[in-house]
């Protein structure tokens, strides 16, 4: 399953969750997911990817055919 959200280590040794489709830090309920511990970042990225998967399935979109911008 393609993953829309990924984590990346920042120069300050903290972590950010990024939306691969937009290239911007991800948000969840208005919270920008930056400056996180690796443990928190992994939990948020799992939650967001699961939510995205459920949303895609609800719209009948095959994740194998869903594409974001090329990196």
Backbone atoms as SQL, in Angstrom:
CREATE TABLE atoms (id INTEGER PRIMARY KEY, chain TEXT, resi INTEGER, resn TEXT, atom TEXT, x REAL, y REAL, z REAL);
INSERT INTO atoms VALUES
  (1, 'A', 1, 'UNK', 'N', 0.842, -1.167, 0.000),
  (2, 'A', 1, 'UNK', 'CA', 0.000, 0.000, 0.000),
  (3, 'A', 1, 'UNK', 'C', 0.892, 1.236, 0.000),
  (4, 'A', 2, 'UNK', 'N', 0.692, 2.139, -0.961),
  (5, 'A', 2, 'UNK', 'CA', 1.458, 3.382, -0.954),
  (6, 'A', 2, 'UNK', 'C', 1.148, 4.190, 0.300),
  (7, 'A', 3, 'UNK', 'N', 2.135, 4.808, 0.837),
  (8, 'A', 3, 'UNK', 'CA', 1.961, 5.585, 2.057),
  (9, 'A', 3, 'UNK', 'C', 2.015, 7.065, 1.718),
  (10, 'A', 4, 'UNK', 'N', 0.992, 7.768, 2.134),
  (11, 'A', 4, 'UNK', 'CA', 0.933, 9.210, 1.867),
  (12, 'A', 4, 'UNK', 'C', 1.802, 9.990, 2.845),
  (13, 'A', 5, 'UNK', 'N', 1.910, 9.498, 4.066),
  (14, 'A', 5, 'UNK', 'CA', 2.608, 10.236, 5.117),
  (15, 'A', 5, 'UNK', 'C', 3.898, 9.525, 5.504),
  (16, 'A', 6, 'UNK', 'N', 4.950, 10.305, 5.720),
  (17, 'A', 6, 'UNK', 'CA', 6.265, 9.779, 6.092),
  (18, 'A', 6, 'UNK', 'C', 6.841, 10.660, 7.192),
  (19, 'A', 7, 'UNK', 'N', 7.846, 10.132, 7.903),
  (20, 'A', 7, 'UNK', 'CA', 8.536, 10.945, 8.902),
  (21, 'A', 7, 'UNK', 'C', 9.937, 11.273, 8.399),
  (22, 'A', 8, 'UNK', 'N', 10.418, 12.409, 8.850),
  (23, 'A', 8, 'UNK', 'CA', 11.770, 12.846, 8.479),
  (24, 'A', 8, 'UNK', 'C', 12.406, 13.519, 9.685),
  (25, 'A', 9, 'UNK', 'N', 13.667, 13.204, 9.898),
  (26, 'A', 9, 'UNK', 'CA', 14.417, 13.799, 11.000),
  (27, 'A', 9, 'UNK', 'C', 14.821, 15.219, 10.629),
  (28, 'A', 10, 'UNK', 'N', 14.594, 16.136, 11.549),
  (29, 'A', 10, 'UNK', 'CA', 14.938, 17.535, 11.354),
  (30, 'A', 10, 'UNK', 'C', 16.358, 17.804, 11.860),
  (31, 'A', 11, 'UNK', 'N', 16.952, 18.932, 11.457),
  (32, 'A', 11, 'UNK', 'CA', 18.314, 19.258, 11.914),
  (33, 'A', 11, 'UNK', 'C', 18.443, 19.342, 13.435),
  (34, 'A', 12, 'UNK', 'N', 17.350, 19.648, 14.128),
  (35, 'A', 12, 'UNK', 'CA', 17.401, 19.760, 15.586),
  (36, 'A', 12, 'UNK', 'C', 17.208, 18.411, 16.292),
  (37, 'A', 13, 'UNK', 'N', 17.282, 17.317, 15.511),
  (38, 'A', 13, 'UNK', 'CA', 17.166, 15.950, 16.023),
  (39, 'A', 13, 'UNK', 'C', 15.735, 15.566, 16.426),
  (40, 'A', 14, 'UNK', 'N', 14.763, 16.420, 16.101),
  (41, 'A', 14, 'UNK', 'CA', 13.359, 16.068, 16.308),
  (42, 'A', 14, 'UNK', 'C', 12.792, 15.618, 14.966),
  (43, 'A', 15, 'UNK', 'N', 11.525, 15.231, 14.927),
  (44, 'A', 15, 'UNK', 'CA', 10.942, 14.620, 13.748),
  (45, 'A', 15, 'UNK', 'C', 9.707, 15.377, 13.282),
  (46, 'A', 16, 'UNK', 'N', 9.474, 15.330, 11.966),
  (47, 'A', 16, 'UNK', 'CA', 8.296, 15.927, 11.341),
  (48, 'A', 16, 'UNK', 'C', 7.592, 14.860, 10.513),
  (49, 'A', 17, 'UNK', 'N', 6.261, 14.892, 10.529),
  (50, 'A', 17, 'UNK', 'CA', 5.462, 14.045, 9.658),
  (51, 'A', 17, 'UNK', 'C', 5.138, 14.873, 8.417),
  (52, 'A', 18, 'UNK', 'N', 5.494, 14.347, 7.242),
  (53, 'A', 18, 'UNK', 'CA', 5.243, 15.042, 5.979),
  (54, 'A', 18, 'UNK', 'C', 4.187, 14.336, 5.159),
  (55, 'A', 19, 'UNK', 'N', 3.397, 15.146, 4.455),
  (56, 'A', 19, 'UNK', 'CA', 2.440, 14.660, 3.466),
  (57, 'A', 19, 'UNK', 'C', 3.192, 14.602, 2.135),
  (58, 'A', 20, 'UNK', 'N', 3.427, 13.405, 1.612),
  (59, 'A', 20, 'UNK', 'CA', 4.188, 13.268, 0.369),
  (60, 'A', 20, 'UNK', 'C', 3.469, 13.888, -0.819),
  (61, 'A', 21, 'UNK', 'N', 2.149, 13.985, -0.757),
  (62, 'A', 21, 'UNK', 'CA', 1.401, 14.540, -1.882),
  (63, 'A', 21, 'UNK', 'C', 1.572, 16.046, -1.979),
  (64, 'A', 22, 'UNK', 'N', 1.675, 16.730, -0.838),
  (65, 'A', 22, 'UNK', 'CA', 1.779, 18.189, -0.843),
  (66, 'A', 22, 'UNK', 'C', 3.201, 18.682, -0.602),
  (67, 'A', 23, 'UNK', 'N', 4.021, 17.857, 0.068),
  (68, 'A', 23, 'UNK', 'CA', 5.364, 18.267, 0.445),
  (69, 'A', 23, 'UNK', 'C', 5.412, 19.097, 1.719),
  (70, 'A', 24, 'UNK', 'N', 4.270, 19.321, 2.332),
  (71, 'A', 24, 'UNK', 'CA', 4.170, 20.132, 3.544),
  (72, 'A', 24, 'UNK', 'C', 4.085, 19.256, 4.783),
  (73, 'A', 25, 'UNK', 'N', 4.444, 19.811, 5.952),
  (74, 'A', 25, 'UNK', 'CA', 4.214, 19.058, 7.187),
  (75, 'A', 25, 'UNK', 'C', 2.724, 18.726, 7.320),
  (76, 'A', 26, 'UNK', 'N', 2.461, 17.543, 7.810),
  (77, 'A', 26, 'UNK', 'CA', 1.082, 17.092, 7.970),
  (78, 'A', 26, 'UNK', 'C', 0.433, 17.787, 9.165),
  (79, 'A', 27, 'UNK', 'N', -0.890, 17.821, 9.137),
  (80, 'A', 27, 'UNK', 'CA', -1.684, 18.352, 10.239),
  (81, 'A', 27, 'UNK', 'C', -2.708, 17.307, 10.651),
  (82, 'A', 28, 'UNK', 'N', -3.021, 17.305, 11.925),
  (83, 'A', 28, 'UNK', 'CA', -4.064, 16.435, 12.447),
  (84, 'A', 28, 'UNK', 'C', -4.869, 17.251, 13.446),
  (85, 'A', 29, 'UNK', 'N', -6.139, 17.452, 13.137),
  (86, 'A', 29, 'UNK', 'CA', -7.029, 18.257, 13.989),
  (87, 'A', 29, 'UNK', 'C', -6.440, 19.634, 14.288),
  (88, 'A', 30, 'UNK', 'N', -5.821, 20.253, 13.276),
  (89, 'A', 30, 'UNK', 'CA', -5.268, 21.593, 13.417),
  (90, 'A', 30, 'UNK', 'C', -3.866, 21.653, 14.004),
  (91, 'A', 31, 'UNK', 'N', -3.321, 20.512, 14.415),
  (92, 'A', 31, 'UNK', 'CA', -1.987, 20.452, 14.993),
  (93, 'A', 31, 'UNK', 'C', -0.970, 20.132, 13.895),
  (94, 'A', 32, 'UNK', 'N', -0.002, 21.016, 13.684),
  (95, 'A', 32, 'UNK', 'CA', 1.064, 20.769, 12.707),
  (96, 'A', 32, 'UNK', 'C', 2.058, 19.803, 13.351),
  (97, 'A', 33, 'UNK', 'N', 2.328, 18.711, 12.662),
  (98, 'A', 33, 'UNK', 'CA', 3.105, 17.612, 13.248),
  (99, 'A', 33, 'UNK', 'C', 4.602, 17.793, 13.022),
  (100, 'A', 34, 'UNK', 'N', 5.175, 18.746, 13.748),
  (101, 'A', 34, 'UNK', 'CA', 6.606, 19.029, 13.710),
  (102, 'A', 34, 'UNK', 'C', 7.145, 19.022, 15.132),
  (103, 'A', 35, 'UNK', 'N', 8.473, 18.869, 15.263),
  (104, 'A', 35, 'UNK', 'CA', 9.104, 18.925, 16.581),
  (105, 'A', 35, 'UNK', 'C', 8.727, 17.770, 17.481),
  (106, 'A', 36, 'UNK', 'N', 8.570, 16.599, 16.894),
  (107, 'A', 36, 'UNK', 'CA', 8.093, 15.414, 17.616),
  (108, 'A', 36, 'UNK', 'C', 9.230, 14.470, 17.995),
  (109, 'A', 37, 'UNK', 'N', 8.988, 13.659, 19.016),
  (110, 'A', 37, 'UNK', 'CA', 9.887, 12.536, 19.287),
  (111, 'A', 37, 'UNK', 'C', 9.665, 11.508, 18.184),
  (112, 'A', 38, 'UNK', 'N', 10.619, 10.620, 17.981),
  (113, 'A', 38, 'UNK', 'CA', 10.462, 9.604, 16.944),
  (114, 'A', 38, 'UNK', 'C', 9.265, 8.709, 17.260),
  (115, 'A', 39, 'UNK', 'N', 9.048, 8.419, 18.520),
  (116, 'A', 39, 'UNK', 'CA', 7.920, 7.567, 18.914),
  (117, 'A', 39, 'UNK', 'C', 6.585, 8.228, 18.561),
  (118, 'A', 40, 'UNK', 'N', 6.444, 9.513, 18.878),
  (119, 'A', 40, 'UNK', 'CA', 5.210, 10.227, 18.561),
  (120, 'A', 40, 'UNK', 'C', 5.027, 10.336, 17.049),
  (121, 'A', 41, 'UNK', 'N', 6.116, 10.637, 16.328),
  (122, 'A', 41, 'UNK', 'CA', 6.031, 10.762, 14.872),
  (123, 'A', 41, 'UNK', 'C', 5.567, 9.457, 14.238),
  (124, 'A', 42, 'UNK', 'N', 6.086, 8.337, 14.701),
  (125, 'A', 42, 'UNK', 'CA', 5.674, 7.028, 14.155),
  (126, 'A', 42, 'UNK', 'C', 4.212, 6.751, 14.447),
  (127, 'A', 43, 'UNK', 'N', 3.746, 7.126, 15.625),
  (128, 'A', 43, 'UNK', 'CA', 2.328, 6.922, 15.949),
  (129, 'A', 43, 'UNK', 'C', 1.437, 7.786, 15.066),
  (130, 'A', 44, 'UNK', 'N', 1.817, 9.063, 14.899),
  (131, 'A', 44, 'UNK', 'CA', 1.022, 9.954, 14.056),
  (132, 'A', 44, 'UNK', 'C', 1.022, 9.498, 12.602),
  (133, 'A', 45, 'UNK', 'N', 2.175, 9.077, 12.090),
  (134, 'A', 45, 'UNK', 'CA', 2.236, 8.655, 10.689),
  (135, 'A', 45, 'UNK', 'C', 1.389, 7.394, 10.483),
  (136, 'A', 46, 'UNK', 'N', 1.384, 6.497, 11.445),
  (137, 'A', 46, 'UNK', 'CA', 0.534, 5.312, 11.342),
  (138, 'A', 46, 'UNK', 'C', -0.943, 5.678, 11.346),
  (139, 'A', 47, 'UNK', 'N', -1.312, 6.580, 12.227),
  (140, 'A', 47, 'UNK', 'CA', -2.708, 7.020, 12.308),
  (141, 'A', 47, 'UNK', 'C', -3.146, 7.706, 11.022),
  (142, 'A', 48, 'UNK', 'N', -2.312, 8.615, 10.520),
  (143, 'A', 48, 'UNK', 'CA', -2.675, 9.333, 9.297),
  (144, 'A', 48, 'UNK', 'C', -2.742, 8.418, 8.082),
  (145, 'A', 49, 'UNK', 'N', -1.807, 7.483, 7.964),
  (146, 'A', 49, 'UNK', 'CA', -1.843, 6.561, 6.825),
  (147, 'A', 49, 'UNK', 'C', -3.057, 5.639, 6.899),
  (148, 'A', 50, 'UNK', 'N', -3.431, 5.212, 8.093),
  (149, 'A', 50, 'UNK', 'CA', -4.632, 4.383, 8.247),
  (150, 'A', 50, 'UNK', 'C', -5.873, 5.194, 7.887),
  (151, 'A', 51, 'UNK', 'N', -5.954, 6.426, 8.374),
  (152, 'A', 51, 'UNK', 'CA', -7.095, 7.293, 8.058),
  (153, 'A', 51, 'UNK', 'C', -7.185, 7.532, 6.553),
  (154, 'A', 52, 'UNK', 'N', -6.053, 7.788, 5.911),
  (155, 'A', 52, 'UNK', 'CA', -6.038, 8.002, 4.465),
  (156, 'A', 52, 'UNK', 'C', -6.503, 6.756, 3.729),
  (157, 'A', 53, 'UNK', 'N', -6.054, 5.596, 4.180),
  (158, 'A', 53, 'UNK', 'CA', -6.463, 4.327, 3.561),
  (159, 'A', 53, 'UNK', 'C', -7.977, 4.142, 3.671),
  (160, 'A', 54, 'UNK', 'N', -8.522, 4.380, 4.847),
  (161, 'A', 54, 'UNK', 'CA', -9.963, 4.238, 5.054),
  (162, 'A', 54, 'UNK', 'C', -10.726, 5.235, 4.181),
  (163, 'A', 55, 'UNK', 'N', -10.241, 6.473, 4.116),
  (164, 'A', 55, 'UNK', 'CA', -10.888, 7.485, 3.267),
  (165, 'A', 55, 'UNK', 'C', -10.871, 7.065, 1.800),
  (166, 'A', 56, 'UNK', 'N', -9.733, 6.557, 1.340),
  (167, 'A', 56, 'UNK', 'CA', -9.613, 6.120, -0.061),
  (168, 'A', 56, 'UNK', 'C', -10.562, 4.960, -0.351),
  (169, 'A', 57, 'UNK', 'N', -10.637, 4.016, 0.552),
  (170, 'A', 57, 'UNK', 'CA', -11.518, 2.859, 0.359),
  (171, 'A', 57, 'UNK', 'C', -12.982, 3.293, 0.349),
  (172, 'A', 58, 'UNK', 'N', -13.312, 4.268, 1.177),
  (173, 'A', 58, 'UNK', 'CA', -14.672, 4.783, 1.222),
  (174, 'A', 58, 'UNK', 'C', -15.080, 5.470, -0.072),
  (175, 'A', 59, 'UNK', 'N', -14.108, 6.030, -0.771),
  (176, 'A', 59, 'UNK', 'CA', -14.375, 6.675, -2.050),
  (177, 'A', 59, 'UNK', 'C', -14.219, 5.696, -3.211),
  (178, 'A', 60, 'UNK', 'N', -13.841, 4.460, -2.906),
  (179, 'A', 60, 'UNK', 'CA', -13.692, 3.453, -3.954),
  (180, 'A', 60, 'UNK', 'C', -12.456, 3.651, -4.809),
  (181, 'A', 61, 'UNK', 'N', -11.452, 4.307, -4.271),
  (182, 'A', 61, 'UNK', 'CA', -10.216, 4.562, -5.025),
  (183, 'A', 61, 'UNK', 'C', -9.210, 3.463, -4.690),
  (184, 'A', 62, 'UNK', 'N', -8.677, 2.834, -5.718),
  (185, 'A', 62, 'UNK', 'CA', -7.649, 1.831, -5.512),
  (186, 'A', 62, 'UNK', 'C', -6.351, 2.511, -5.133),
  (187, 'A', 63, 'UNK', 'N', -5.771, 2.104, -4.015),
  (188, 'A', 63, 'UNK', 'CA', -4.518, 2.712, -3.577),
  (189, 'A', 63, 'UNK', 'C', -3.379, 2.401, -4.532),
  (190, 'A', 64, 'UNK', 'N', -3.474, 1.308, -5.261),
  (191, 'A', 64, 'UNK', 'CA', -2.421, 0.980, -6.214),
  (192, 'A', 64, 'UNK', 'C', -2.392, 1.983, -7.360),
  (193, 'A', 65, 'UNK', 'N', -3.536, 2.619, -7.613),
  (194, 'A', 65, 'UNK', 'CA', -3.621, 3.570, -8.712),
  (195, 'A', 65, 'UNK', 'C', -3.549, 5.019, -8.245),
  (196, 'A', 66, 'UNK', 'N', -3.579, 5.244, -6.942),
  (197, 'A', 66, 'UNK', 'CA', -3.502, 6.611, -6.425),
  (198, 'A', 66, 'UNK', 'C', -2.076, 7.109, -6.536),
  (199, 'A', 67, 'UNK', 'N', -1.938, 8.323, -7.002),
  (200, 'A', 67, 'UNK', 'CA', -0.598, 8.882, -7.169),
  (201, 'A', 67, 'UNK', 'C', -0.561, 10.297, -6.631),
  (202, 'A', 68, 'UNK', 'N', 0.580, 10.629, -6.102),
  (203, 'A', 68, 'UNK', 'CA', 0.840, 11.995, -5.677),
  (204, 'A', 68, 'UNK', 'C', 1.906, 12.570, -6.587),
  (205, 'A', 69, 'UNK', 'N', 2.395, 13.757, -6.277),
  (206, 'A', 69, 'UNK', 'CA', 3.471, 14.327, -7.100),
  (207, 'A', 69, 'UNK', 'C', 4.732, 13.481, -7.015),
  (208, 'A', 70, 'UNK', 'N', 5.451, 13.452, -8.057),
  (209, 'A', 70, 'UNK', 'CA', 6.693, 12.671, -8.088),
  (210, 'A', 70, 'UNK', 'C', 7.777, 13.399, -7.329),
  (211, 'A', 71, 'UNK', 'N', 8.545, 12.648, -6.541),
  (212, 'A', 71, 'UNK', 'CA', 9.660, 13.251, -5.786),
  (213, 'A', 71, 'UNK', 'C', 10.949, 13.014, -6.513);
